[in-house]
Amino acid sequence: MNKKYILAIFTAAVLWFIMFSPWTSSYIDFWIAMPFSAVILCIISALLNKDLKTEFKLSIRDVITGIIYAIILWVVFVCGDYISNFLFPFEKAQVSSIYGIRAGHNSSTLIILLLFLIGPAEEIFWRGTIQKYFMRKKGSWSGILITSIIYALVHLWSFNFMLIMAAFVCGFFWGTLFLYKKRLSVVIISHAVWDVAVFILFPIL
């Protein structure tokens, strides 16, 4: 595996550790750390993926498609929440703790960050850079699976099973969407709109 990509994944893992681990998260403001991490991911992606700018051709169709897939994923999570409530007695507590990071912050500010920085940056890095690398090296489906597992594992230090599983489901969903649509812009819109919907406008509690 290319050492540059190992370093990129390691950097993301360190950033996610700082944001989510019980040893560090209480000392930082998540809504400062996450935008900072998003900028770092974008810089890394720009350095690793010289063809990244070709992924951003945007059309009205891309916007509509992205929104539709955001809605589909939101419905998947509503159904998943219903099922998880029966399977895992800790589900409500863990989901509530995820939503707890909204407390004390202005919703409009969070919407702007999620829509225009955090969601796009994650897709630029995870799908537009890391997944593309693994797809080239391991094939399409293996690349999606590997990236989805890594994306889930960087959330491991939250010790929140529901968050880790949500990350895997999202990673696989957006990874598959990227494979079939072949346009990062669609996936970026889907991720950004889903973030705002599930976290601010229509939370699943």
N, CA, C and O of each residue as an XYZ file, in Angstrom:
820
protein
N       0.843     -1.196      0.000
C       0.000      0.000      0.000
C       0.875      1.240      0.000
O       1.874      1.301      0.716
N       0.508      2.215     -0.789
C       1.257      3.456     -0.899
C       1.377      4.141      0.464
O       0.384      4.308      1.172
N       2.604      4.537      0.825
C       2.856      5.139      2.137
C       2.095      6.457      2.319
O       1.721      6.807      3.438
N       1.871      7.172      1.242
C       1.146      8.438      1.340
C      -0.300      8.207      1.767
O      -0.860      8.989      2.535
N      -0.888      7.146      1.274
C      -2.271      6.837      1.640
C      -2.356      6.285      3.059
O      -3.328      6.536      3.770
N      -1.329      5.528      3.472
C      -1.268      5.070      4.855
C      -1.219      6.275      5.793
O      -1.920      6.314      6.804
N      -0.388      7.251      5.451
C      -0.267      8.459      6.266
C      -1.570      9.248      6.275
O      -1.956      9.805      7.303
N      -2.248      9.293      5.130
C      -3.526     10.015      5.039
C      -4.561      9.379      5.959
O      -5.250     10.081      6.699
N      -4.673      8.052      5.917
C      -5.639      7.342      6.763
C      -5.263      7.479      8.236
O      -6.129      7.651      9.094
N      -3.972      7.402      8.517
C      -3.511      7.561      9.901
C      -3.851      8.954     10.428
O      -4.265      9.108     11.576
N      -3.672      9.956      9.585
C      -4.002     11.333      9.985
C      -5.483     11.468     10.299
O      -5.860     12.078     11.299
N      -6.329     10.892      9.434
C      -7.773     10.921      9.681
C      -8.112     10.197     10.984
O      -8.952     10.660     11.755
N      -7.460      9.067     11.225
C      -7.710      8.301     12.446
C      -7.344      9.106     13.685
O      -8.062      9.070     14.684
N      -6.240      9.825     13.624
C      -5.822     10.662     14.757
C      -6.822     11.786     14.998
O      -7.186     12.067     16.140
N      -7.264     12.425     13.919
C      -8.247     13.507     14.044
C      -9.544     12.999     14.653
O     -10.123     13.651     15.522
N     -10.005     11.833     14.198
C     -11.253     11.256     14.723
C     -11.071     10.799     16.175
O     -12.005     10.879     16.972
N      -9.873     10.323     16.516
C      -9.586      9.957     17.903
C      -9.719     11.183     18.800
O     -10.341     11.116     19.860
N      -9.144     12.285     18.382
C      -9.207     13.518     19.178
C     -10.650     13.980     19.354
O     -11.039     14.432     20.431
N     -11.440     13.863     18.287
C     -12.820     14.352     18.345
C     -13.748     13.456     19.146
O     -14.696     13.939     19.765
N     -13.483     12.141     19.140
C     -14.462     11.208     19.697
C     -14.029     10.445     20.943
O     -14.888      9.951     21.674
N     -12.745     10.332     21.208
C     -12.331      9.499     22.333
C     -12.702     10.149     23.667
O     -12.696     11.375     23.779
N     -13.021      9.345     24.668
C     -13.373      9.889     25.988
C     -12.212     10.595     26.670
O     -12.421     11.370     27.603
N     -10.972     10.333     26.208
C      -9.804     10.956     26.816
C      -9.518     12.345     26.263
O      -8.787     13.123     26.877
N     -10.088     12.656     25.112
C      -9.781     13.948     24.478
C     -11.007     14.799     24.176
O     -10.930     16.027     24.200
N     -12.137     14.159     23.892
C     -13.310     14.891     23.409
C     -13.839     15.923     24.400
O     -14.406     16.940     24.000
N     -13.656     15.662     25.685
C     -14.181     16.596     26.686
C     -13.370     17.876     26.783
O     -13.797     18.843     27.416
N     -12.192     17.882     26.151
C     -11.320     19.057     26.223
C     -11.434     19.959     25.001
O     -10.819     21.024     24.954
N     -12.213     19.538     24.018
C     -12.316     20.332     22.798
C     -13.780     20.562     22.439
O     -14.668     19.837     22.886
N     -14.006     21.573     21.633
C     -15.344     21.822     21.084
C     -15.426     21.071     19.759
O     -14.688     21.374     18.822
N     -16.326     20.092     19.685
C     -16.459     19.276     18.476
C     -16.667     20.143     17.242
O     -16.146     19.827     16.172
N     -17.426     21.238     17.376
C     -17.780     22.066     16.225
C     -16.687     23.040     15.825
O     -16.846     23.813     14.880
N     -15.581     22.999     16.548
C     -14.354     23.658     16.103
C     -13.412     22.610     15.519
O     -12.786     22.822     14.480
N     -13.325     21.475     16.210
C     -12.424     20.405     15.775
C     -12.847     19.800     14.444
O     -11.999     19.499     13.604
N     -14.161     19.618     14.241
C     -14.617     18.970     13.009
C     -14.370     19.820     11.767
O     -13.871     19.285     10.777
N     -14.689     21.102     11.763
C     -14.346     21.922     10.591
C     -12.838     21.967     10.342
O     -12.397     21.951      9.192
N     -12.042     22.024     11.423
C     -10.578     21.996     11.278
C     -10.144     20.696     10.610
O      -9.320     20.703      9.696
N     -10.709     19.574     11.077
C     -10.390     18.273     10.485
C     -10.812     18.218      9.023
O     -10.109     17.649      8.188
N     -11.967     18.815      8.717
C     -12.471     18.825      7.342
C     -11.500     19.542      6.409
O     -11.258     19.092      5.290
N     -10.950     20.650      6.871
C      -9.980     21.396      6.060
C      -8.720     20.563      5.836
O      -8.180     20.533      4.730
N      -8.255     19.888      6.886
C      -7.071     19.019      6.763
C      -7.317     17.913      5.745
O      -6.447     17.623      4.924
N      -8.500     17.289      5.792
C      -8.832     16.232      4.849
C      -8.839     16.743      3.411
O      -8.392     16.052      2.495
N      -9.350     17.956      3.223
C      -9.378     18.542      1.876
C      -7.976     18.814      1.355
O      -7.695     18.594      0.177
N      -7.099     19.290      2.226
C      -5.712     19.560      1.830
C      -5.021     18.252      1.441
O      -4.340     18.186      0.417
N      -5.197     17.223      2.255
C      -4.605     15.914      1.953
C      -5.121     15.392      0.620
O      -4.354     14.881     -0.196
N      -6.419     15.525      0.408
C      -7.023     15.038     -0.839
C      -6.467     15.768     -2.049
O      -6.194     15.157     -3.082
N      -6.300     17.067     -1.919
C      -5.758     17.867     -3.019
C      -4.328     17.448     -3.357
O      -3.923     17.474     -4.519
N      -3.569     17.064     -2.331
C      -2.189     16.635     -2.548
C      -2.108     15.245     -3.177
O      -1.214     14.972     -3.977
N      -3.037     14.375     -2.814
C      -2.998     12.992     -3.295
C      -3.706     12.791     -4.625
O      -3.303     11.954     -5.433
N      -4.750     13.555     -4.844
C      -5.594     13.336     -6.018
C      -5.557     14.558     -6.932
O      -6.325     15.504     -6.754
N      -4.677     14.524     -7.886
C      -4.496     15.673     -8.778
C      -5.685     15.861     -9.713
O      -5.880     16.950    -10.252
N      -6.478     14.813     -9.911
C      -7.628     14.894    -10.816
C      -8.922     15.230    -10.076
O     -10.010     15.127    -10.642
N      -8.801     15.628     -8.822
C      -9.974     15.842     -7.986
C     -10.937     16.879     -8.558
O     -12.154     16.739     -8.437
N     -10.387     17.914     -9.177
C     -11.238     19.003     -9.674
C     -12.192     18.541    -10.774
O     -13.220     19.174    -11.014
N     -11.852     17.441    -11.439
C     -12.735     16.946    -12.503
C     -14.010     16.317    -11.938
O     -14.951     16.054    -12.686
N     -14.047     16.077    -10.631
C     -15.202     15.435     -9.991
C     -16.325     16.423     -9.675
O     -17.397     16.010     -9.230
N     -16.100     17.710     -9.895
C     -17.028     18.706     -9.369
C     -17.905     19.368    -10.428
O     -18.393     20.479    -10.221
N     -18.106     18.704    -11.543
C     -19.052     19.209    -12.534
C     -20.455     18.986    -11.985
O     -20.889     17.851    -11.784
N     -21.149     20.087    -11.749
C     -22.434     20.015    -11.062
C     -23.575     20.435    -11.978
O     -23.466     21.415    -12.716
N     -24.659     19.690    -11.924
C     -25.844     20.017    -12.701
C     -27.067     19.968    -11.800
O     -27.002     19.457    -10.682
N     -28.175     20.496    -12.286
C     -29.422     20.427    -11.528
C     -29.795     18.974    -11.268
O     -30.306     18.634    -10.201
N     -29.536     18.126    -12.251
C     -29.829     16.694    -12.085
C     -29.025     16.104    -10.939
O     -29.541     15.283    -10.180
N     -27.756     16.517    -10.800
C     -26.921     16.031     -9.699
C     -27.516     16.437     -8.352
O     -27.558     15.640     -7.414
N     -27.971     17.674     -8.270
C     -28.556     18.180     -7.028
C     -29.794     17.372     -6.657
O     -29.942     16.923     -5.521
N     -30.681     17.196     -7.635
C     -31.915     16.445     -7.384
C     -31.615     14.996     -7.004
O     -32.211     14.447     -6.077
N     -30.673     14.383     -7.743
C     -30.295     12.994     -7.461
C     -29.706     12.867     -6.060
O     -30.041     11.944     -5.318
N     -28.831     13.798     -5.709
C     -28.221     13.775     -4.381
C     -29.253     13.898     -3.277
O     -29.172     13.201     -2.265
N     -30.223     14.780     -3.467
C     -31.278     14.962     -2.469
C     -32.134     13.699     -2.345
O     -32.494     13.286     -1.243
N     -32.450     13.098     -3.484
C     -33.251     11.863     -3.460
C     -32.542     10.769     -2.675
O     -33.160     10.080     -1.864
N     -31.235     10.607     -2.918
C     -30.503      9.563     -2.207
C     -30.296      9.908     -0.732
O     -30.164      9.011      0.100
N     -30.269     11.186     -0.408
C     -30.226     11.589      1.002
C     -31.514     11.172      1.702
O     -31.490     10.684      2.832
N     -32.634     11.368      1.020
C     -33.939     10.966      1.577
C     -34.003      9.452      1.755
O     -34.477      8.952      2.775
N     -33.517      8.732      0.742
C     -33.512      7.261      0.828
C     -32.705      6.800      2.036
O     -33.146      5.923      2.779
N     -31.522      7.386      2.237
C     -30.681      6.992      3.365
C     -31.339      7.354      4.693
O     -31.233      6.606      5.665
N     -32.015      8.495      4.735
C     -32.725      8.888      5.957
C     -33.806      7.855      6.286
O     -33.968      7.481      7.447
N     -34.541      7.395      5.280
C     -35.568      6.367      5.490
C     -34.932      5.071      5.979
O     -35.477      4.399      6.855
N     -33.778      4.721      5.413
C     -33.056      3.525      5.862
C     -32.739      3.634      7.345
O     -32.877      2.662      8.088
N     -32.318      4.808      7.771
C     -31.971      5.000      9.179
C     -33.198      5.006     10.085
O     -33.130      4.543     11.224
N     -34.297      5.516      9.597
C     -35.537      5.449     10.379
C     -35.908      3.986     10.620
O     -36.240      3.597     11.740
N     -35.849      3.185      9.564
C     -36.146      1.753      9.688
C     -35.118      1.069     10.577
O     -35.470      0.226     11.403
N     -33.852      1.427     10.411
C     -32.788      0.843     11.227
C     -32.945      1.183     12.699
O     -32.679      0.357     13.572
N     -33.380      2.409     12.964
C     -33.606      2.824     14.351
C     -34.715      1.994     14.988
O     -34.612      1.591     16.147
N     -35.765      1.745     14.232
C     -36.900      0.960     14.726
C     -36.464     -0.470     15.061
O     -36.827     -1.014     16.103
N     -35.679     -1.065     14.160
C     -35.215     -2.441     14.367
C     -34.208     -2.509     15.523
O     -34.268     -3.405     16.365
N     -33.278     -1.534     15.541
C     -32.236     -1.517     16.568
C     -32.810     -1.361     17.967
O     -32.257     -1.867     18.943
N     -33.924     -0.653     18.044
C     -34.568     -0.451     19.337
C     -35.001     -1.773     19.979
O     -35.065     -1.890     21.202
N     -35.292     -2.755     19.140
C     -35.678     -4.074     19.632
C     -34.463     -4.963     19.887
O     -34.473     -5.798     20.791
N     -33.411     -4.776     19.077
C     -32.246     -5.654     19.159
C     -31.246     -5.243     20.232
O     -30.624     -6.092     20.871
N     -31.098     -3.931     20.425
C     -30.046     -3.432     21.317
C     -30.641     -2.556     22.415
O     -31.136     -1.467     22.125
N     -30.605     -3.000     23.651
C     -31.181     -2.214     24.745
C     -30.483     -0.889     24.986
O     -31.051      0.016     25.598
N     -29.241     -0.770     24.504
C     -28.463      0.462     24.691
C     -28.661      1.464     23.556
O     -28.084      2.551     23.575
N     -29.481      1.093     22.565
C     -29.612      1.909     21.353
C     -30.011      3.356     21.647
O     -29.362      4.280     21.158
N     -31.053      3.566     22.426
C     -31.545      4.921     22.675
C     -30.504      5.792     23.367
O     -30.322      6.957     23.015
N     -29.826      5.218     24.349
C     -28.822      5.979     25.092
C     -27.661      6.391     24.194
O     -27.175      7.520     24.270
N     -27.217      5.458     23.334
C     -26.088      5.777     22.455
C     -26.468      6.790     21.387
O     -25.678      7.682     21.076
N     -27.658      6.668     20.823
C     -28.113      7.637     19.824
C     -28.284      9.015     20.464
O     -27.915     10.028     19.870
N     -28.834      9.051     21.653
C     -29.019     10.324     22.363
C     -27.680     11.002     22.633
O     -27.577     12.227     22.571
N     -26.655     10.202     22.933
C     -25.335     10.784     23.205
C     -24.735     11.416     21.951
O     -24.001     12.400     22.030
N     -25.056     10.837     20.791
C     -24.595     11.419     19.525
C     -25.246     12.780     19.318
O     -24.582     13.752     18.956
N     -26.547     12.835     19.550
C     -27.253     14.097     19.385
C     -26.874     15.120     20.456
O     -27.124     16.316     20.302
N     -26.274     14.640     21.532
C     -25.886     15.546     22.609
C     -24.851     16.572     22.196
O     -24.744     17.625     22.824
N     -24.088     16.289     21.153
C     -23.052     17.249     20.741
C     -23.641     18.494     20.086
O     -22.922     19.457     19.820
N     -24.976     18.474     19.820
C     -25.622     19.677     19.281
C     -25.874     20.711     20.358
O     -26.021     21.899     20.069
N     -25.925     20.257     21.604
C     -26.367     21.107     22.709
C     -25.535     22.385     22.817
O     -24.305     22.358     22.781
N     -26.249     23.505     22.950
C     -25.588     24.782     23.157
C     -25.052     25.443     21.906
O     -24.352     26.453     21.989
N     -25.373     24.884     20.734
C     -24.877     25.455     19.479
C     -26.047     25.903     18.608
O     -27.121     25.301     18.610
N     -25.806     26.964     17.877
C     -26.827     27.521     17.000
C     -27.069     26.603     15.810
O     -26.133     26.235     15.101
N     -28.329     26.234     15.594
C     -28.661     25.288     14.520
C     -28.293     25.820     13.139
O     -27.844     25.061     12.279
N     -28.478     27.099     12.927
C     -28.154     27.687     11.612
C     -26.669     27.564     11.303
O     -26.284     27.279     10.168
N     -25.836     27.780     12.319
C     -24.389     27.639     12.138
C     -24.026     26.199     11.819
O     -23.199     25.939     10.946
N     -24.647     25.265     12.530
C     -24.363     23.851     12.291
C     -24.793     23.429     10.894
O     -24.096     22.654     10.239
N     -25.932     23.930     10.434
C     -26.409     23.611      9.079
C     -25.406     24.073      8.035
O     -25.104     23.342      7.091
N     -24.889     25.289      8.202
C     -23.905     25.829      7.255
C     -22.645     24.965      7.250
O     -22.122     24.633      6.187
N     -22.157     24.599      8.443
C     -20.943     23.779      8.535
C     -21.147     22.407      7.905
O     -20.292     21.926      7.163
N     -22.278     21.782      8.202
C     -22.558     20.447      7.663
C     -22.756     20.469      6.157
O     -22.288     19.581      5.445
N     -23.449     21.486      5.685
C     -23.835     21.547      4.274
C     -22.688     21.954      3.365
O     -22.555     21.435      2.257
N     -21.864     22.874      3.827
C     -20.855     23.447      2.927
C     -19.410     23.081      3.261
O     -18.512     23.377      2.473
N     -19.165     22.452      4.398
C     -17.780     22.109      4.734
C     -17.631     20.651      5.167
O     -16.890     19.896      4.538
N     -18.316     20.251      6.220
C     -18.076     18.934      6.810
C     -18.488     17.797      5.874
O     -17.690     16.905      5.587
N     -19.742     17.833      5.399
C     -20.210     16.796      4.479
C     -19.367     16.708      3.215
O     -18.907     15.622      2.861
N     -19.153     17.834      2.522
C     -18.320     17.788      1.312
C     -16.899     17.298      1.572
O     -16.365     16.502      0.800
N     -16.287     17.770      2.657
C     -14.902     17.377      2.938
C     -14.773     15.884      3.182
O     -13.814     15.261      2.726
N     -15.730     15.302      3.898
C     -15.667     13.864      4.154
C     -15.753     13.065      2.857
O     -15.046     12.071      2.691
N     -16.609     13.493      1.946
C     -16.731     12.770      0.675
C     -15.513     12.965     -0.215
O     -15.066     12.031     -0.880
N     -14.984     14.166     -0.226
C     -13.767     14.430     -1.003
C     -12.642     13.511     -0.544
O     -11.884     12.991     -1.363
N     -12.536     13.312      0.767
C     -11.467     12.473      1.306
C     -11.786     10.984      1.198
O     -11.019     10.229      0.600
N     -12.918     10.553      1.775
C     -13.186      9.118      1.895
C     -13.561      8.476      0.568
O     -13.003      7.434      0.225
N     -14.463      9.043     -0.173
C     -14.857      8.454     -1.450
C     -13.980      8.963     -2.592
O     -13.512      8.178     -3.416
N     -13.758     10.283     -2.641
C     -13.033     10.860     -3.768
C     -11.547     10.562     -3.780
O     -10.906     10.658     -4.827
N     -10.986     10.202     -2.630
C      -9.543      9.946     -2.566
C      -9.245      8.514     -2.090
O      -8.621      7.742     -2.818
N      -9.680      8.162     -0.895
C      -9.337      6.851     -0.327
C     -10.022      5.709     -1.080
O      -9.373      4.732     -1.452
N     -11.333      5.833     -1.303
C     -12.037      4.758     -2.020
C     -11.523      4.611     -3.445
O     -11.361      3.488     -3.922
N     -11.267      5.701     -4.126
C     -10.754      5.623     -5.495
C      -9.420      4.872     -5.527
O      -9.149      4.100     -6.447
N      -8.595      5.112     -4.509
C      -7.312      4.421     -4.444
C      -7.523      2.908     -4.282
O      -6.928      2.116     -5.013
N      -8.359      2.515     -3.334
C      -8.579      1.091     -3.094
C      -9.314      0.414     -4.254
O      -9.089     -0.765     -4.528
N     -10.181      1.151     -4.926
C     -10.855      0.582     -6.095
C      -9.859      0.297     -7.209
O      -9.981     -0.701     -7.919
N      -8.880      1.170     -7.359
C      -7.837      0.941     -8.367
C      -6.994     -0.275     -8.007
O      -6.619     -1.056     -8.882
N      -6.697     -0.434     -6.730
C      -5.791     -1.493     -6.286
C      -6.486     -2.836     -6.073
O      -5.901     -3.884     -6.346
N      -7.732     -2.812     -5.587
C      -8.404     -4.037     -5.164
C      -9.658     -4.377     -5.939
O     -10.221     -5.456     -5.760
N     -10.108     -3.470     -6.804
C     -11.358     -3.688     -7.515
C     -12.487     -2.901     -6.863
O     -12.370     -2.454     -5.722
N     -13.576     -2.737     -7.598
C     -14.646     -1.838     -7.172
C     -15.256     -2.206     -5.828
O     -15.254     -1.396     -4.901
N     -15.781     -3.427     -5.717
C     -16.503     -3.798     -4.500
C     -15.574     -3.977     -3.312
O     -15.931     -3.622     -2.189
N     -14.406     -4.515     -3.539
C     -13.428     -4.626     -2.452
C     -13.005     -3.242     -1.972
O     -12.828     -3.011     -0.775
N     -12.845     -2.328     -2.923
C     -12.476     -0.954     -2.575
C     -13.531     -0.275     -1.728
O     -13.212      0.427     -0.769
N     -14.805     -0.488     -2.089
C     -15.916      0.076     -1.312
C     -15.933     -0.515      0.090
O     -16.070      0.211      1.075
N     -15.793     -1.841      0.178
C     -15.853     -2.518      1.474
C     -14.698     -2.101      2.379
O     -14.905     -1.809      3.557
N     -13.497     -2.072      1.838
C     -12.321     -1.685      2.628
C     -12.477     -0.265      3.154
O     -12.240     -0.003      4.334
N     -12.874      0.644      2.280
C     -13.040      2.043      2.692
C     -14.139      2.186      3.735
O     -13.998      2.958      4.684
N     -15.226      1.450      3.567
C     -16.338      1.506      4.525
C     -15.905      1.002      5.898
O     -16.300      1.557      6.924
N     -15.099     -0.046      5.911
C     -14.600     -0.593      7.182
C     -13.676      0.414      7.859
O     -13.779      0.647      9.063
N     -12.778      1.007      7.084
C     -11.868      2.011      7.657
C     -12.656      3.213      8.178
O     -12.378      3.729      9.261
N     -13.630      3.646      7.402
C     -14.476      4.778      7.794
C     -15.198      4.472      9.108
O     -15.343      5.351      9.958
N     -15.648      3.231      9.272
C     -16.295      2.835     10.529
C     -15.281      2.769     11.669
O     -15.566      3.205     12.784
N     -14.102      2.226     11.387
C     -13.102      2.018     12.433
C     -12.544      3.318     13.001
O     -12.146      3.357     14.165
N     -12.507      4.383     12.202
C     -11.995      5.642     12.757
C     -12.946      6.206     13.812
O     -12.577      7.091     14.585
N     -14.176      5.682     13.834
C     -15.137      6.083     14.866
C     -15.072      5.169     16.093
O     -15.837      5.340     17.041
N     -14.158      4.204     16.068
C     -14.106      3.169     17.110
C     -13.912      3.753     18.503
O     -14.483      3.268     19.480
N     -13.090      4.812     18.579
C     -12.743      5.363     19.886
C     -13.885      6.128     20.532
O     -13.747      6.607     21.657
N     -15.006      6.250     19.844
C     -16.192      6.811     20.485
C     -16.809      5.793     21.440
O     -17.590      6.148     22.323
N     -16.444      4.502     21.250
C     -17.025      3.396     22.009
C     -18.555      3.421     21.932
O     -19.259      3.048     22.870
N     -19.027      3.871     20.786
C     -20.467      3.972     20.547
C     -20.811      3.044     19.383
O     -20.582      3.379     18.221
N     -21.359      1.878     19.707
C     -21.647      0.867     18.697
C     -22.563      1.408     17.605
O     -22.366      1.121     16.424
N     -23.570      2.196     18.001
C     -24.524      2.709     17.027
C     -23.853      3.674     16.052
O     -24.178      3.680     14.865
N     -22.937      4.475     16.535
C     -22.214      5.413     15.668
C     -21.297      4.663     14.709
O     -21.212      5.006     13.530
N     -20.620      3.653     15.210
C     -19.712      2.871     14.365
C     -20.483      2.166     13.254
O     -20.059      2.173     12.098
N     -21.612      1.561     13.603
C     -22.428      0.873     12.606
C     -23.037      1.865     11.619
O     -23.134      1.579     10.425
N     -23.444      3.030     12.119
C     -23.994      4.065     11.231
C     -22.937      4.514     10.222
O     -23.240      4.733      9.049
N     -21.697      4.650     10.690
C     -20.611      5.052      9.802
C     -20.386      4.008      8.713
O     -20.162      4.353      7.552
N     -20.446      2.716      9.093
C     -20.255      1.660      8.093
C     -21.374      1.679      7.061
O     -21.115      1.600      5.860
N     -22.618      1.784      7.523
C     -23.764      1.801      6.601
C     -23.664      2.995      5.658
O     -23.862      2.860      4.450
N     -23.357      4.160      6.213
C     -23.224      5.364      5.374
C     -22.079      5.220      4.379
O     -22.213      5.561      3.204
N     -20.952      4.708      4.868
C     -19.798      4.536      3.992
C     -20.097      3.611      2.827
O     -19.716      3.890      1.691
N     -20.779      2.512      3.110
C     -21.111      1.560      2.054
C     -22.154      2.145      1.097
O     -22.071      1.946     -0.115
N     -23.124      2.860      1.642
C     -24.169      3.484      0.822
C     -23.564      4.512     -0.123
O     -23.806      4.470     -1.329
N     -22.778      5.436      0.424
C     -22.185      6.477     -0.427
C     -21.104      5.914     -1.345
O     -20.902      6.408     -2.454
N     -20.408      4.874     -0.872
C     -19.418      4.242     -1.728
C     -20.060      3.601     -2.942
O     -19.544      3.709     -4.055
N     -21.194      2.928     -2.730
C     -21.929      2.305     -3.830
C     -22.516      3.367     -4.758
O     -22.507      3.214     -5.980
N     -23.018      4.428     -4.168
C     -23.561      5.532     -4.969
C     -22.479      6.123     -5.864
O     -22.732      6.429     -7.029
N     -21.287      6.282     -5.328
C     -20.168      6.815     -6.105
C     -19.789      5.872     -7.237
O     -19.472      6.313     -8.342
N     -19.821      4.572     -6.960
C     -19.487      3.582     -7.983
C     -20.451      3.673     -9.163
O     -20.026      3.662    -10.318
N     -21.733      3.762     -8.875
C     -22.730      3.712     -9.947
C     -22.953      5.064    -10.634
O     -23.172      5.114    -11.844
N     -22.898      6.145     -9.876
C     -23.124      7.469    -10.472
C     -21.850      8.054    -11.066
O     -21.898      8.883    -11.975
N     -20.701      7.608    -10.537
C     -19.395      8.050    -11.029
C     -19.238      9.569    -10.971
O     -18.480     10.154    -11.744
N     -19.953     10.191    -10.055
C     -19.869     11.642     -9.883
C     -19.815     11.954     -8.397
O     -20.773     11.721     -7.660
N     -18.677     12.486     -7.971
C     -18.514     12.814     -6.563
C     -19.490     13.899     -6.128
O     -19.895     13.944     -4.967
N     -19.867     14.768     -7.051
C     -20.792     15.855     -6.718
C     -22.122     15.315     -6.196
O     -22.693     15.880     -5.263
N     -22.620     14.231     -6.784
C     -23.878     13.618     -6.334
C     -23.734     13.104     -4.907
O     -24.625     13.292     -4.078
N     -22.605     12.454     -4.627
C     -22.375     11.875     -3.309
C     -22.193     12.980     -2.264
O     -22.665     12.851     -1.134
N     -21.521     14.050     -2.635
C     -21.329     15.186     -1.732
C     -22.672     15.779     -1.333
O     -22.913     16.049     -0.157
N     -23.535     15.978     -2.302
C     -24.860     16.546     -2.016
C     -25.661     15.597     -1.135
O     -26.313     16.032     -0.187
N     -25.616     14.306     -1.442
C     -26.324     13.316     -0.640
C     -25.845     13.355      0.812
O     -26.657     13.372      1.738
N     -24.531     13.370      1.006
C     -23.953     13.372      2.357
C     -24.319     14.655      3.096
O     -24.761     14.606      4.244
N     -24.138     15.791      2.448
C     -24.387     17.079      3.101
C     -25.855     17.246      3.483
O     -26.172     17.680      4.590
N     -26.745     16.899      2.558
C     -28.179     17.025      2.821
C     -28.609     16.035      3.897
O     -29.403     16.378      4.773
N     -28.091     14.809      3.839
C     -28.417     13.823      4.864
C     -27.945     14.276      6.232
O     -28.678     14.132      7.210
N     -26.743     14.818      6.325
C     -26.229     15.338      7.594
C     -27.205     16.338      8.212
O     -27.564     16.237      9.385
N     -27.618     17.293      7.405
C     -28.518     18.339      7.897
C     -29.865     17.748      8.292
O     -30.432     18.120      9.319
N     -30.376     16.835      7.485
C     -31.687     16.230      7.754
C     -31.663     15.405      9.033
O     -32.500     15.593      9.917
N     -30.700     14.490      9.129
C     -30.710     13.535     10.239
C     -30.237     14.164     11.550
O     -30.625     13.726     12.633
N     -29.398     15.195     11.441
C     -28.795     15.750     12.642
C     -29.505     17.002     13.151
O     -29.481     17.291     14.347
N     -30.141     17.746     12.237
C     -30.741     19.019     12.643
C     -32.237     19.064     12.381
O     -33.012     19.286     13.311
N     -32.662     18.859     11.144
C     -34.048     19.104     10.760
C     -34.994     17.986     11.165
O     -36.070     18.235     11.710
N     -34.584     16.750     10.892
C     -35.456     15.601     11.175
C     -34.688     14.523     11.942
O     -34.476     13.425     11.426
N     -34.275     14.831     13.165
C     -33.478     13.877     13.947
C     -34.235     12.583     14.222
O     -35.459     12.571     14.346
N     -33.476     11.500     14.314
C     -34.068     10.189     14.579
C     -33.799      9.841     16.036
O     -32.726      9.342     16.374
N     -34.760     10.101     16.884
C     -34.588      9.882     18.328
C     -35.671      8.924     18.829
O     -35.711      8.604     20.017
